[in-house]
Amino acid sequence: MLIKIAAKTIRQQWRDYLVLLLGTTVAVAIFYMFSVMATNDTFLKGNASMKLIVPVFMLGEVLLGLITFVYLNFANNFLLKLRQQEYGLFSMLGATKRQIGTLLMEETLLVGSLATIIGILIGMGLTGLSANFFMQLIDVKLAHWAVVTPQALVVTVLFFLIVFVLNGLYNRWRLMRQDTLTLLTADRQVGATPVKAKGRWLKASLGLLLLAGSYGMMTQLSTGGLFALILALILNVGGTYLFIGQTLNLLTAYLQTSRFGQRGLRAFVNGQLRFRLPEYKRMLTMIAVVFGMALGAISVGQGYYITLPKLAAQSSGITIATKADNKALTQLKAVDYQATVHYVNQGDKTYLLRTDLGIKVPTAVYQRNQTRLTWQPTSQIEDANANATLSALGIYVNPEAYTTNVILTDQLPKGTVKTISMVRTAKMDANRNVLNQLYQQEQEHAQQVDLIPGTYGTLKTLKGLFGGLEFMSLFLGIAFMIMLASTLMFKTLASVGTDRQRYTILTMLGTTRGQRLRAMMTDLGILFSIPMGIGLLDVGFGLQMFKDLMSEPYAGLGGALVMMLSLYIFYYGLTVFIYRRLMEQPKN
C-alpha cells in the first residue's frame, strides 16, 4: 500500500524528482570523467608532463570523492525535505517508522541506480566530446587516452553504491529518530542559531589575518618550498571558514541597524543571509577553496596555451624547414621569408649555397639570458655556425654532424646536391593546419623529429612536454566547476520549504511579484558571490606560485575568467529558475 502511495506521489511530483535525478546524474558523470583519467596509469605514465603528477591525481580523486559525497548528501537531503510531511502523514495512518525508513531507503537507491546508469553513459559522451574538443583547441595528441576503461567503470559504480547506501542509511536513521509531530511541522522549525557576541570580533579579525597570511605565503613559495605551500593552504582554509562564519556575520549585524540596510527589502535579504550563514559556512568554505582551485587550474592551462607559442617564436628565426618539394608551402599566409637552399654534405661538414639565402636571414640572437629575433645580412655572415638558423639547419640535414659545422659558399663542392626549403610566417596560428600538414610530412624524412628546425617544430616539442598539463587543467577545472556549482544549487534548493513561509509573509505585506523576484535574485546572488569573491582573491595571489614555472603566470587568467564565470552564471540562473518555480508551487 505504501509503495502505491509513494509511486502516486512521485508521479505527481515528477518535476522535483527530475531535478534530483538530473543533479545526481551530473555528479556521476563528472566523477566518471575524472576517474577515466585518474585510473588510466598507462595514460598518466605515457605522457612526459604527467609522469611526476600521478600522486596529484590520486589526491584529486580523493578530493573529488569528498566533494561528491557532500554534494549527494545535499541532494538526498533535498529528497528527505521534499517528502518529510508526507512521511508524517504515513505515520498518522499507521505506518511504522521501520516501514517508512525502508521506503525512503528504496527511493534513495532507486534514484541512485538510475542516476548511476545514466550518469556513466553521459560521462562517456562528455569525456569523448570534451577530450576531443580540448585536444583540438590546444593542438595536442595524448598517447593512450581512452574514453571507456574497466577501472573507471568499477571505481564509479562501487563509489556511488557505497555513497547511496550510506546516504540512504543516514536519512533512514534521521527519519526514525523524529516523531510524527516533528515530521508534520518540519517546515515550521527555525534552523538559525543565535550569534554569540563574545569573541566574535576576535574571530572575525583572525579570519582576515589568516587570509592575509595565506596570500602572503603564496608569494613566497619560491623560497619557502613545500612547507610554505602546506602552510598557505592551512591558513587559507582556516581564514576562509572564519571569514564566512564570523566576519560576514558582523557585516550582516551592522547592516541590520544601518540606514542602508533598512531600505526596500534589504532588511529581508540581510535576514535571509544571517539565517543561512551558520548552516552554510562549511559548505561555502569548501566551495570557495574549490572555486579557486578550478579557476587556477584553467588559468594555468590557458597560460601554457598562450605562452608556449611565444616561447617557440623566440627559439628560431624561421617557422619551419622541409626537405621535400612541398606544394603546401604556397598555401601559407603572411609569409615574410622563404628560401630554397641547395646544400652538399661531406662527412660532418655541410656546405650551403650563399646566394640561395637571399639578402637577409632571420635568426635568433641570445644576449644576457634573453632571446631576440633579428635579420642578419647574408653578406655579413662570416661564421655560419654562429647563426642560430643556419647552425640548426646544418645539424638537421647532416646525419653525421654531431656538432655544428656549416660553411657558406658561393659554389658548392662536388657531391650529391640536395635542397631544403625554409619559410617564415608572421601568423603561425592562422596557418596551423598547413603547418601541421608540413610537419607531419617532414616527420617521414626526419631521422630525429626533435631536430626539425623552426618555431613550429619547437612548439610541437613543447606541446609534447606540457600539452598533458594543458589538457588536464582545462578538463579538471571544468569538472570541479560543475561539481561545486551543483553543490551550491542543491544546498539552496533544499531550503525551499523553510524559505517559502518567509516569501509568503512578503506577499501578505503587499509586495509585488517583481519585488519578490528581485529579493530572491539578490538573496541567491549573495550566496553565489561569497565563494566566487574569495576564490577570485585566492587565484589572484595563488598564481604567484607559478612564476618560476611560467614566464607569464597571469596570461591565461582572462580567458579562464570568461569560461568559469559563464558557467557559474549559468548555474546561478538555473538555480533562480528552479528555486522560483518551487517557491510558487502550491503547497500540498
C-alpha positions as a printed NumPy array, in Angstrom:
array([[  0.   ,   0.   ,   0.   ],
       [  2.77 ,   2.41 ,   0.947],
       [  4.594,   1.678,  -2.306],
       [  1.458,   2.514,  -4.32 ],
       [  1.004,   5.787,  -2.431],
       [  4.68 ,   6.63 ,  -2.862],
       [  4.521,   5.841,  -6.598],
       [  1.483,   8.095,  -6.997],
       [  3.261,  10.884,  -5.12 ],
       [  6.354,  10.529,  -7.3  ],
       [  4.174,  10.823, -10.41 ],
       [  2.586,  13.968,  -9.   ],
       [  5.951,  15.486,  -8.053],
       [  7.884,  14.21 , -11.068],
       [  9.358,  17.655, -11.763],
       [ 11.006,  17.755,  -8.335],
       [ 12.322,  14.226,  -8.754],
       [ 13.573,  15.112, -12.218],
       [ 15.635,  17.931, -10.68 ],
       [ 17.061,  15.468,  -8.152],
       [ 17.772,  12.858, -10.831],
       [ 19.463,  15.357, -13.152],
       [ 21.618,  16.768, -10.375],
       [ 22.7  ,  13.329,  -9.216],
       [ 23.377,  12.301, -12.805],
       [ 25.695,  15.293, -13.203],
       [ 27.639,  14.152, -10.128],
       [ 28.058,  10.644, -11.551],
       [ 29.078,  11.952, -14.984],
       [ 31.714,  14.329, -13.576],
       [ 33.112,  11.644, -11.273],
       [ 33.371,   9.225, -14.188],
       [ 35.169,  11.847, -16.313],
       [ 37.771,  12.279, -13.584],
       [ 38.05 ,   8.531, -12.943],
       [ 38.802,   7.856, -16.612],
       [ 41.907,   9.999, -16.285],
       [ 42.907,   9.174, -12.72 ],
       [ 42.702,   5.378, -13.125],
       [ 44.443,   5.206, -16.514],
       [ 48.02 ,   4.519, -15.388],
       [ 49.219,   3.94 , -18.955],
       [ 47.958,   7.38 , -19.962],
       [ 49.454,   9.131, -16.938],
       [ 52.85 ,   7.482, -17.252],
       [ 52.936,   7.61 , -21.051],
       [ 52.875,  11.412, -21.239],
       [ 56.056,  13.226, -20.303],
       [ 54.382,  16.063, -18.446],
       [ 52.313,  13.722, -16.273],
       [ 54.882,  11.235, -15.032],
       [ 55.576,  13.262, -11.898],
       [ 51.976,  14.162, -11.084],
       [ 50.379,  10.751, -10.585],
       [ 50.173,  11.415,  -6.798],
       [ 48.346,  14.661,  -7.599],
       [ 45.724,  12.688,  -9.487],
       [ 45.268,  10.321,  -6.585],
       [ 44.821,  13.293,  -4.248],
       [ 42.425,  14.852,  -6.734],
       [ 40.379,  11.661,  -6.856],
       [ 40.039,  11.71 ,  -3.065],
       [ 39.122,  15.415,  -3.084],
       [ 36.516,  14.93 ,  -5.799],
       [ 35.149,  11.971,  -3.855],
       [ 34.695,  14.129,  -0.752],
       [ 33.015,  16.879,  -2.767],
       [ 30.752,  14.336,  -4.447],
       [ 29.814,  12.802,  -1.087],
       [ 28.864,  16.216,   0.318],
       [ 27.001,  17.068,  -2.878],
       [ 24.95 ,  13.865,  -2.803],
       [ 24.234,  14.413,   0.878],
       [ 22.661,  17.774,  -0.02 ],
       [ 20.76 ,  16.142,  -2.901],
       [ 19.371,  13.398,  -0.652],
       [ 18.559,  15.992,   1.996],
       [ 16.514,  17.702,  -0.717],
       [ 14.64 ,  14.409,  -1.222],
       [ 14.046,  13.999,   2.516],
       [ 12.669,  17.524,   2.96 ],
       [ 10.556,  17.073,  -0.152],
       [  8.75 ,  14.087,   1.383],
       [  9.073,  14.79 ,   5.106],
       [  5.491,  15.927,   5.702],
       [  4.189,  13.074,   3.585],
       [  6.08 ,  10.603,   5.759],
       [  4.419,  12.23 ,   8.763],
       [  1.014,  11.549,   7.215],
       [  2.033,   7.932,   6.61 ],
       [  2.878,   7.685,  10.299],
       [ -0.533,   9.081,  11.269],
       [ -2.179,   6.465,   9.042],
       [ -0.484,   3.678,  10.995],
       [  2.772,   3.039,   9.153],
       [  5.689,   2.147,  11.391],
       [  8.964,   4.056,  11.383],
       [ 10.714,   0.973,  10.022],
       [  8.321,   0.789,   7.076],
       [  8.73 ,   4.483,   6.296],
       [ 12.505,   4.246,   6.67 ],
       [ 12.619,   1.261,   4.324],
       [ 10.506,   3.194,   1.802],
       [ 12.929,   6.139,   1.954],
       [ 15.867,   3.777,   1.525],
       [ 14.256,   2.207,  -1.539],
       [ 13.555,   5.632,  -3.075],
       [ 17.153,   6.713,  -2.481],
       [ 18.581,   3.558,  -4.057],
       [ 16.147,   3.763,  -6.989],
       [ 17.134,   7.339,  -7.804],
       [ 20.789,   6.457,  -7.227],
       [ 20.701,   3.418,  -9.516],
       [ 19.041,   5.331, -12.353],
       [ 21.438,   8.253, -11.898],
       [ 24.475,   5.94 , -11.897],
       [ 23.49 ,   4.203, -15.136],
       [ 22.51 ,   7.397, -16.945],
       [ 25.446,   9.332, -15.452],
       [ 28.034,   6.808, -16.657],
       [ 26.589,   6.905, -20.179],
       [ 26.544,  10.712, -20.167],
       [ 30.022,  10.731, -18.629],
       [ 31.316,   8.612, -21.503],
       [ 29.818,  11.012, -24.011],
       [ 31.111,  14.102, -22.204],
       [ 34.551,  12.537, -21.822],
       [ 34.81 ,  11.826, -25.527],
       [ 33.435,  15.189, -26.663],
       [ 35.354,  17.33 , -24.185],
       [ 38.609,  15.427, -24.71 ],
       [ 38.429,  15.823, -28.484],
       [ 37.449,  19.482, -28.124],
       [ 40.305,  20.335, -25.754],
       [ 42.858,  18.341, -27.759],
       [ 41.884,  20.22 , -30.905],
       [ 41.782,  23.511, -29.023],
       [ 45.315,  23.227, -27.676],
       [ 46.561,  21.236, -30.705],
       [ 47.9  ,  18.237, -28.842],
       [ 47.531,  14.468, -29.114],
       [ 47.86 ,  12.408, -25.951],
       [ 49.039,   8.828, -26.031],
       [ 46.932,   6.025, -24.507],
       [ 43.86 ,   8.235, -23.988],
       [ 40.665,   6.174, -23.616],
       [ 37.027,   7.14 , -23.1  ],
       [ 35.986,   3.806, -21.558],
       [ 38.163,   1.875, -19.131],
       [ 37.158,  -1.063, -16.89 ],
       [ 38.882,   0.564, -13.907],
       [ 36.832,   3.769, -14.258],
       [ 33.576,   1.806, -14.509],
       [ 34.354,  -0.294, -11.437],
       [ 35.507,   2.692,  -9.36 ],
       [ 32.448,   4.764, -10.301],
       [ 29.897,   2.007,  -9.641],
       [ 31.46 ,   0.957,  -6.325],
       [ 31.865,   4.535,  -5.114],
       [ 28.279,   5.546,  -5.796],
       [ 26.908,   2.267,  -4.492],
       [ 28.66 ,   2.934,  -1.184],
       [ 27.641,   6.612,  -1.167],
       [ 23.964,   5.956,  -1.886],
       [ 23.774,   3.176,   0.698],
       [ 25.418,   5.392,   3.333],
       [ 23.178,   8.354,   2.475],
       [ 20.116,   6.134,   2.492],
       [ 21.01 ,   4.665,   5.888],
       [ 21.738,   8.141,   7.272],
       [ 18.418,   9.564,   6.045],
       [ 16.626,   6.482,   7.374],
       [ 18.307,   6.958,  10.753],
       [ 17.334,  10.652,  10.835],
       [ 13.766,   9.84 ,   9.891],
       [ 13.358,   7.124,  12.525],
       [ 14.606,   9.489,  15.272],
       [ 11.856,  12.044,  14.55 ],
       [  8.346,  11.758,  15.899],
       [  5.205,  12.283,  13.846],
       [  4.676,  15.866,  15.036],
       [  8.225,  16.825,  14.041],
       [  7.7  ,  15.396,  10.564],
       [  4.393,  17.215,  10.098],
       [  5.843,  20.569,  11.241],
       [  9.263,  20.217,   9.602],
       [  8.861,  23.351,   7.522],
       [  7.966,  25.461,  10.57 ],
       [ 11.154,  24.82 ,  12.521],
       [ 13.756,  27.544,  12.814],
       [ 17.264,  26.373,  11.953],
       [ 19.186,  29.549,  12.63 ],
       [ 21.403,  29.72 ,  15.695],
       [ 21.949,  32.923,  17.677],
       [ 25.31 ,  34.579,  17.184],
       [ 27.246,  34.963,  20.413],
       [ 28.761,  38.4  ,  20.798],
       [ 31.609,  37.17 ,  22.993],
       [ 34.757,  36.726,  21.   ],
       [ 33.187,  37.262,  17.574],
       [ 35.275,  40.37 ,  16.941],
       [ 38.397,  38.362,  17.713],
       [ 37.347,  35.52 ,  15.412],
       [ 36.361,  37.939,  12.652],
       [ 39.722,  39.699,  12.846],
       [ 41.535,  36.362,  12.996],
       [ 39.782,  35.27 ,   9.799],
       [ 41.042,  38.335,   7.941],
       [ 44.554,  37.879,   9.343],
       [ 44.682,  34.21 ,   8.331],
       [ 43.548,  35.041,   4.804],
       [ 46.118,  37.826,   4.544],
       [ 48.792,  35.469,   5.889],
       [ 47.914,  32.793,   3.319],
       [ 48.127,  35.311,   0.484],
       [ 51.487,  36.481,   1.777],
       [ 52.793,  32.905,   1.89 ],
       [ 51.641,  32.3  ,  -1.69 ],
       [ 54.028,  34.977,  -2.915],
       [ 56.969,  33.38 ,  -1.062],
       [ 56.713,  29.797,  -2.301],
       [ 59.871,  30.124,  -4.394],
       [ 61.88 ,  30.429,  -1.173],
       [ 59.64 ,  28.57 ,   1.289],
       [ 59.104,  25.444,  -0.819],
       [ 56.7  ,  22.681,   0.185],
       [ 56.384,  23.906,   3.783],
       [ 55.193,  27.312,   2.58 ],
       [ 52.643,  25.654,   0.275],
       [ 51.17 ,  23.491,   3.049],
       [ 51.096,  26.431,   5.456],
       [ 49.406,  28.635,   2.843],
       [ 46.682,  26.019,   2.289],
       [ 46.037,  25.6  ,   6.02 ],
       [ 45.882,  29.352,   6.595],
       [ 43.63 ,  29.827,   3.577],
       [ 41.074,  27.193,   4.591],
       [ 41.012,  28.387,   8.211],
       [ 40.808,  32.033,   7.201],
       [ 38.018,  31.375,   4.706],
       [ 35.982,  29.482,   7.301],
       [ 36.316,  32.232,   9.912],
       [ 35.687,  34.97 ,   7.353],
       [ 32.42 ,  33.404,   6.199],
       [ 31.281,  32.331,   9.657],
       [ 32.355,  35.376,  11.688],
       [ 33.397,  38.372,   9.586],
       [ 30.303,  38.239,   7.389],
       [ 28.137,  37.821,  10.497],
       [ 29.499,  41.098,  11.824],
       [ 28.768,  42.731,   8.485],
       [ 25.17 ,  41.496,   8.473],
       [ 24.727,  42.665,  12.079],
       [ 25.929,  46.132,  11.078],
       [ 23.639,  46.255,   8.041],
       [ 20.698,  45.285,  10.24 ],
       [ 20.901,  48.604,  12.08 ],
       [ 22.175,  50.846,   9.265],
       [ 20.027,  53.139,   7.126],
       [ 21.323,  51.414,   4.005],
       [ 20.163,  48.027,   5.252],
       [ 16.65 ,  49.267,   6.037],
       [ 15.795,  50.457,   2.53 ],
       [ 13.331,  48.422,   0.497],
       [ 13.63 ,  44.685,   1.02 ],
       [ 17.292,  44.827,   2.058],
       [ 16.367,  44.038,   5.651],
       [ 14.636,  40.864,   4.451],
       [ 17.59 ,  39.815,   2.276],
       [ 20.008,  40.577,   5.114],
       [ 17.892,  38.488,   7.478],
       [ 17.959,  35.619,   4.998],
       [ 21.752,  35.806,   4.891],
       [ 22.056,  35.868,   8.695],
       [ 19.772,  32.852,   8.852],
       [ 21.777,  30.908,   6.254],
       [ 25.387,  31.645,   7.272],
       [ 25.604,  29.334,  10.328],
       [ 24.318,  26.401,   8.262],
       [ 26.142,  27.275,   5.036],
       [ 29.576,  28.292,   6.347],
       [ 31.234,  24.869,   5.981],
       [ 29.802,  24.324,   2.528],
       [ 30.667,  27.856,   1.341],
       [ 34.22 ,  27.4  ,   2.644],
       [ 34.635,  24.218,   0.633],
       [ 33.166,  25.808,  -2.498],
       [ 35.375,  28.908,  -2.168],
       [ 38.528,  26.78 ,  -1.934],
       [ 37.495,  24.535,  -4.832],
       [ 36.454,  27.574,  -6.905],
       [ 39.965,  28.951,  -6.519],
       [ 41.485,  25.582,  -7.433],
       [ 39.288,  25.205, -10.522],
       [ 39.899,  28.755, -11.742],
       [ 43.608,  28.427, -11.013],
       [ 43.824,  25.151, -12.936],
       [ 42.12 ,  26.612, -16.001],
       [ 44.265,  29.764, -15.753],
       [ 47.454,  27.683, -15.776],
       [ 46.216,  25.639, -18.734],
       [ 45.239,  28.769, -20.633],
       [ 48.554,  30.331, -19.645],
       [ 50.502,  27.485, -21.232],
       [ 48.248,  27.712, -24.285],
       [ 49.153,  31.391, -24.678],
       [ 52.822,  31.376, -23.641],
       [ 54.066,  28.217, -25.397],
       [ 53.695,  29.761, -28.891],
       [ 55.522,  32.86 , -27.622],
       [ 58.373,  30.754, -26.267],
       [ 58.513,  28.807, -29.519],
       [ 58.552,  32.024, -31.559],
       [ 61.704,  33.143, -29.723],
       [ 63.536,  29.897, -30.417],
       [ 64.153,  30.334, -34.133],
       [ 64.088,  32.883, -36.915],
       [ 62.107,  30.625, -39.268],
       [ 58.763,  28.904, -38.836],
       [ 59.565,  25.544, -40.435],
       [ 62.035,  23.846, -42.766],
       [ 61.21 ,  20.965, -45.089],
       [ 63.382,  18.718, -47.238],
       [ 60.557,  17.706, -49.559],
       [ 59.447,  19.737, -52.561],
       [ 56.2  ,  20.53 , -50.846],
       [ 53.459,  22.402, -52.687],
       [ 51.735,  23.141, -49.366],
       [ 54.24 ,  25.971, -48.841],
       [ 52.259,  28.049, -51.342],
       [ 49.187,  27.836, -49.082],
       [ 50.86 ,  29.675, -46.211],
       [ 49.652,  33.193, -45.457],
       [ 51.609,  36.266, -44.305],
       [ 54.957,  34.818, -45.429],
       [ 57.802,  37.319, -44.954],
       [ 60.711,  34.993, -45.746],
       [ 61.076,  31.946, -47.965],
       [ 64.173,  30.33 , -49.43 ],
       [ 65.055,  27.044, -51.106],
       [ 68.671,  26.31 , -50.231],
       [ 70.96 ,  23.904, -52.128],
       [ 73.481,  22.046, -49.982],
       [ 76.089,  19.303, -50.085],
       [ 77.152,  17.086, -47.172],
       [ 80.789,  15.98 , -46.952],
       [ 81.408,  13.968, -43.831],
       [ 80.429,  16.08 , -40.868],
       [ 80.508,  19.307, -42.911],
       [ 77.528,  20.922, -44.602],
       [ 78.042,  23.4  , -47.46 ],
       [ 75.196,  25.857, -48.096],
       [ 74.901,  27.969, -51.247],
       [ 75.041,  31.571, -50.046],
       [ 73.055,  33.046, -52.951],
       [ 70.023,  30.885, -52.105],
       [ 69.611,  32.506, -48.686],
       [ 68.536,  35.876, -50.018],
       [ 69.689,  39.289, -48.858],
       [ 68.946,  38.69 , -45.166],
       [ 68.461,  35.637, -42.979],
       [ 66.06 ,  35.71 , -39.998],
       [ 67.745,  34.38 , -36.884],
       [ 67.566,  34.334, -33.103],
       [ 70.232,  36.1  , -31.052],
       [ 70.885,  35.131, -27.424],
       [ 72.095,  38.001, -25.242],
       [ 72.064,  38.36 , -21.454],
       [ 69.689,  35.43 , -20.844],
       [ 67.25 ,  36.879, -23.36 ],
       [ 66.371,  35.962, -26.917],
       [ 65.54 ,  38.457, -29.63 ],
       [ 64.764,  37.905, -33.294],
       [ 66.694,  39.818, -35.913],
       [ 67.622,  39.798, -39.601],
       [ 71.293,  39.235, -40.405],
       [ 72.585,  40.33 , -43.845],
       [ 73.841,  37.296, -45.738],
       [ 76.925,  39.15 , -46.94 ],
       [ 77.984,  39.79 , -43.329],
       [ 77.768,  36.162, -42.201],
       [ 81.382,  35.082, -41.775],
       [ 80.821,  32.155, -39.434],
       [ 77.631,  30.275, -40.304],
       [ 77.936,  28.26 , -37.112],
       [ 77.28 ,  31.432, -35.125],
       [ 73.973,  31.948, -36.916],
       [ 71.239,  30.094, -34.987],
       [ 69.112,  29.442, -38.085],
       [ 71.947,  28.08 , -40.235],
       [ 73.518,  26.001, -37.46 ],
       [ 70.17 ,  24.303, -36.711],
       [ 69.735,  23.716, -40.433],
       [ 73.158,  22.079, -40.699],
       [ 72.576,  19.664, -37.819],
       [ 69.196,  18.686, -39.262],
       [ 70.291,  17.957, -42.858],
       [ 73.554,  16.176, -41.977],
       [ 73.054,  12.91 , -40.054],
       [ 76.824,  12.612, -39.463],
       [ 77.147,  16.005, -37.786],
       [ 77.321,  15.711, -34.   ],
       [ 78.297,  19.375, -33.723],
       [ 77.554,  22.401, -35.842],
       [ 79.86 ,  22.559, -38.882],
       [ 78.183,  24.715, -41.534],
       [ 80.064,  26.506, -44.308],
       [ 78.607,  29.171, -46.58 ],
       [ 79.993,  29.071, -50.099],
       [ 79.36 ,  30.751, -53.439],
       [ 79.931,  27.454, -55.256],
       [ 79.052,  24.034, -53.932],
       [ 81.755,  21.334, -53.909],
       [ 81.341,  18.076, -55.774],
       [ 78.829,  15.734, -54.262],
       [ 75.13 ,  14.97 , -54.117],
       [ 73.252,  18.272, -54.234],
       [ 70.092,  18.356, -52.152],
       [ 67.615,  21.099, -51.303],
       [ 65.758,  22.254, -48.213],
       [ 63.107,  24.953, -48.05 ],
       [ 62.846,  27.448, -45.204],
       [ 59.832,  29.644, -44.572],
       [ 58.843,  32.232, -42.011],
       [ 55.275,  33.409, -41.432],
       [ 54.12 ,  36.208, -39.162],
       [ 50.868,  34.372, -38.323],
       [ 51.678,  30.889, -37.124],
       [ 48.296,  30.276, -35.5  ],
       [ 46.373,  31.26 , -38.64 ],
       [ 48.481,  28.789, -40.645],
       [ 48.24 ,  25.978, -38.086],
       [ 46.526,  23.467, -40.391],
       [ 49.03 ,  23.933, -43.225],
       [ 51.986,  23.908, -40.836],
       [ 50.714,  20.74 , -39.213],
       [ 50.476,  19.109, -42.642],
       [ 54.054,  20.181, -43.431],
       [ 55.285,  18.953, -40.055],
       [ 53.657,  15.531, -40.425],
       [ 55.115,  15.096, -43.909],
       [ 58.536,  16.209, -42.7  ],
       [ 58.453,  13.591, -39.957],
       [ 58.73 ,  10.937, -42.678],
       [ 62.098,  12.402, -43.766],
       [ 63.447,  13.346, -40.337],
       [ 65.756,  10.962, -38.504],
       [ 65.158,  12.919, -35.292],
       [ 61.814,  14.699, -35.101],
       [ 63.017,  16.964, -32.291],
       [ 65.633,  18.464, -34.637],
       [ 63.18 ,  19.803, -37.253],
       [ 64.195,  23.48 , -37.459],
       [ 61.755,  26.299, -36.842],
       [ 59.346,  27.636, -34.3  ],
       [ 56.606,  25.172, -35.243],
       [ 58.843,  22.191, -34.537],
       [ 59.775,  23.735, -31.191],
       [ 56.094,  24.315, -30.452],
       [ 55.268,  20.662, -31.16 ],
       [ 58.089,  19.612, -28.824],
       [ 56.8  ,  21.93 , -26.081],
       [ 53.281,  20.621, -26.624],
       [ 54.615,  17.121, -26.119],
       [ 56.129,  18.182, -22.797],
       [ 53.388,  20.455, -21.449],
       [ 50.345,  19.514, -23.543],
       [ 49.237,  16.984, -20.947],
       [ 49.205,  19.675, -18.272],
       [ 47.197,  21.982, -20.543],
       [ 44.643,  19.265, -21.177],
       [ 44.471,  18.161, -17.549],
       [ 43.963,  21.673, -16.193],
       [ 41.149,  22.518, -18.616],
       [ 39.46 ,  19.131, -18.221],
       [ 39.576,  19.001, -14.438],
       [ 38.936,  22.714, -13.924],
       [ 35.619,  22.478, -15.747],
       [ 34.74 ,  19.254, -13.898],
       [ 35.389,  20.833, -10.488],
       [ 33.467,  23.94 , -11.502],
       [ 30.352,  21.989, -12.467],
       [ 30.532,  19.975,  -9.251],
       [ 30.868,  22.942,  -6.89 ],
       [ 28.14 ,  24.949,  -8.639],
       [ 25.815,  21.934,  -8.494],
       [ 26.58 ,  21.503,  -4.792],
       [ 25.616,  25.099,  -4.045],
       [ 22.492,  24.781,  -6.185],
       [ 21.182,  21.724,  -4.335],
       [ 22.025,  23.116,  -0.921],
       [ 19.953,  26.181,  -1.79 ],
       [ 17.057,  24.168,  -3.212],
       [ 16.967,  22.018,  -0.067],
       [ 15.913,  25.087,   1.959],
       [ 12.863,  25.922,  -0.175],
       [ 10.456,  24.528,   2.417],
       [ 11.542,  26.978,   5.123],
       [ 12.07 ,  29.898,   2.74 ],
       [  8.573,  29.596,   1.275],
       [  6.971,  30.814,   4.506],
       [  9.097,  33.969,   4.577],
       [  8.249,  34.852,   0.995],
       [  4.594,  34.153,   1.778],
       [  4.81 ,  36.786,   4.523],
       [  6.243,  39.229,   1.967],
       [  3.217,  38.565,  -0.228],
       [  0.876,  39.23 ,   2.708],
       [  2.683,  42.522,   3.346],
       [  1.762,  43.726,  -0.137],
       [  4.999,  43.302,  -2.069],
       [  4.7  ,  42.881,  -5.808],
       [  5.824,  39.822,  -7.718],
       [  8.682,  41.815,  -9.243],
       [  9.904,  42.925,  -5.805],
       [  9.874,  39.358,  -4.535],
       [ 11.76 ,  38.174,  -7.609],
       [ 14.425,  40.859,  -7.12 ],
       [ 14.743,  39.907,  -3.452],
       [ 15.049,  36.248,  -4.442],
       [ 17.711,  37.   ,  -7.064],
       [ 19.645,  39.159,  -4.597],
       [ 19.381,  36.523,  -1.875],
       [ 20.731,  33.746,  -4.095],
       [ 23.176,  36.102,  -5.803],
       [ 24.871,  36.847,  -2.475],
       [ 25.243,  33.126,  -1.76 ],
       [ 26.884,  32.576,  -5.147],
       [ 29.023,  35.717,  -4.84 ],
       [ 30.64 ,  34.862,  -1.478],
       [ 32.685,  31.828,  -2.639],
       [ 33.278,  33.445,  -6.018],
       [ 34.781,  36.585,  -4.464],
       [ 37.054,  34.622,  -2.13 ],
       [ 38.024,  32.249,  -4.947],
       [ 38.995,  35.178,  -7.185],
       [ 41.257,  36.54 ,  -4.447],
       [ 42.791,  33.092,  -3.962],
       [ 43.644,  32.887,  -7.656],
       [ 44.886,  36.473,  -7.803],
       [ 47.545,  35.699,  -5.21 ],
       [ 47.875,  31.961,  -5.843],
       [ 49.122,  32.305,  -9.422],
       [ 52.3  ,  33.75 ,  -7.918],
       [ 53.177,  30.128,  -7.123],
       [ 53.808,  29.501, -10.83 ],
       [ 56.07 ,  32.45 , -11.58 ],
       [ 59.133,  30.178, -11.502],
       [ 57.492,  27.683, -13.881],
       [ 55.803,  30.122, -16.26 ],
       [ 57.085,  33.334, -17.785],
       [ 53.584,  34.869, -17.618],
       [ 51.519,  33.181, -14.873],
       [ 48.589,  35.593, -15.335],
       [ 48.439,  35.263, -19.135],
       [ 45.565,  32.775, -19.056],
       [ 43.527,  34.401, -16.282],
       [ 41.331,  36.458, -18.622],
       [ 40.202,  33.505, -20.73 ],
       [ 39.744,  31.346, -17.636],
       [ 37.559,  34.017, -16.029],
       [ 35.301,  34.192, -19.069],
       [ 34.944,  30.407, -19.14 ],
       [ 34.387,  29.985, -15.401],
       [ 32.077,  32.95 , -14.864],
       [ 29.94 ,  31.984, -17.864],
       [ 29.394,  28.524, -16.399],
       [ 28.916,  29.914, -12.873],
       [ 26.354,  32.495, -14.022],
       [ 24.515,  29.777, -15.938],
       [ 24.206,  27.734, -12.736],
       [ 23.065,  30.827, -10.846],
       [ 20.342,  31.465, -13.419],
       [ 19.306,  27.801, -13.339],
       [ 19.129,  27.888,  -9.528],
       [ 16.974,  31.037,  -9.567],
       [ 14.646,  29.468, -12.137],
       [ 14.159,  26.203, -10.21 ],
       [ 14.012,  27.973,  -6.824],
       [ 11.339,  30.374,  -8.067],
       [  9.275,  27.552,  -9.555],
       [  9.442,  25.577,  -6.314],
       [  8.525,  28.664,  -4.289],
       [  5.465,  29.358,  -6.427],
       [  4.392,  25.706,  -6.461],
       [  1.207,  25.189,  -4.422],
       [  1.931,  23.528,  -1.116],
       [  0.486,  20.017,  -0.909]])
